[in-house]
Amino acid sequence: MKWKMPHRKGKYKLIATEKLANDIGLIVLCPEPRNYKWRYVKSMPDSEIKDYFMSMQDDIEVGAFDVELLHQARLEAEEQSAAEARE
């Protein structure tokens, strides 16, 4: 998974995406968690965050940041830590 950094001095970070009915939810820290919908990105008035999202368009649309992948990665890390602790 390749994480992109916000443009210039943006104070936001895409954390994950989630599949919604006919859309993709964007979960972002700004610094508090915020949710956006992919279908509205192109019409956003804030060009900085819009450009940030658009720079990741291909990855967002194929689900590279899907929240389920994050849950799976966290579970695998916890299992590995538990296995190492038993050794």
C-alpha positions in Angstrom: 0.0 0.0 0.0 1.5 3.3 -1.0 0.5 6.3 1.1 0.6 9.8 -0.5 1.4 12.9 1.5 -0.9 15.9 1.4 0.2 18.7 -1.0 2.0 21.7 0.4 1.2 22.1 4.1 -2.1 20.3 4.1 -3.1 19.1 7.5 -5.0 16.1 6.4 -4.3 12.4 5.7 -6.4 9.8 3.9 -6.7 7.0 6.5 -9.0 4.5 4.6 -11.8 4.1 2.2 -15.0 2.1 2.5 -17.4 0.8 -0.1 -20.8 2.5 0.0 -23.8 1.9 -2.2 -22.8 3.5 -5.5 -20.0 5.4 -4.0 -16.7 5.3 -2.0 -16.4 6.8 1.4 -13.1 8.6 2.2 -12.0 8.6 5.9 -9.7 11.5 6.5 -7.9 13.0 9.5 -8.0 16.9 9.4 -6.8 16.6 12.3 -10.1 15.3 13.5 -11.7 12.4 11.6 -13.9 13.5 8.7 -15.8 11.6 6.0 -16.1 12.6 2.4 -17.8 10.9 -0.6 -15.8 10.2 -3.7 -18.5 11.4 -6.1 -18.2 14.9 -4.6 -14.4 15.3 -4.8 -14.3 16.8 -8.3 -16.7 19.6 -7.2 -14.9 20.4 -4.0 -14.1 24.2 -3.6 -10.8 23.4 -1.7 -8.4 22.7 -4.5 -5.7 21.5 -2.2 -7.6 18.6 -0.7 -9.3 17.9 -4.1 -5.9 17.6 -5.8 -4.7 15.4 -2.9 -7.6 13.0 -3.4 -7.3 13.1 -7.2 -3.6 12.2 -7.0 -4.7 8.9 -5.5 -7.7 8.3 -7.9 -6.5 5.0 -9.3 -5.7 3.6 -5.8 -9.0 4.8 -4.3 -11.1 3.4 -7.1 -9.5 0.0 -7.0 -9.8 -0.2 -3.2 -6.1 0.0 -2.2 -7.0 1.9 1.0 -10.1 -0.1 1.8 -10.8 -0.2 5.5 -11.2 -4.0 5.4 -7.5 -4.3 4.3 -6.5 -2.2 7.3 -8.5 -4.4 9.7 -6.9 -7.5 8.1 -3.4 -6.0 8.4 -4.0 -5.1 12.1 -5.2 -8.6 12.9 -2.2 -10.2 11.2 0.2 -7.9 13.1 -1.6 -8.8 16.4 -1.3 -12.5 15.6 2.4 -12.2 14.8 3.0 -10.3 18.0 1.2 -12.9 20.0 3.2 -15.7 18.3 6.5 -13.9 19.0 5.5 -13.4 22.6 4.9 -17.2 23.0 8.3 -18.0 21.6 
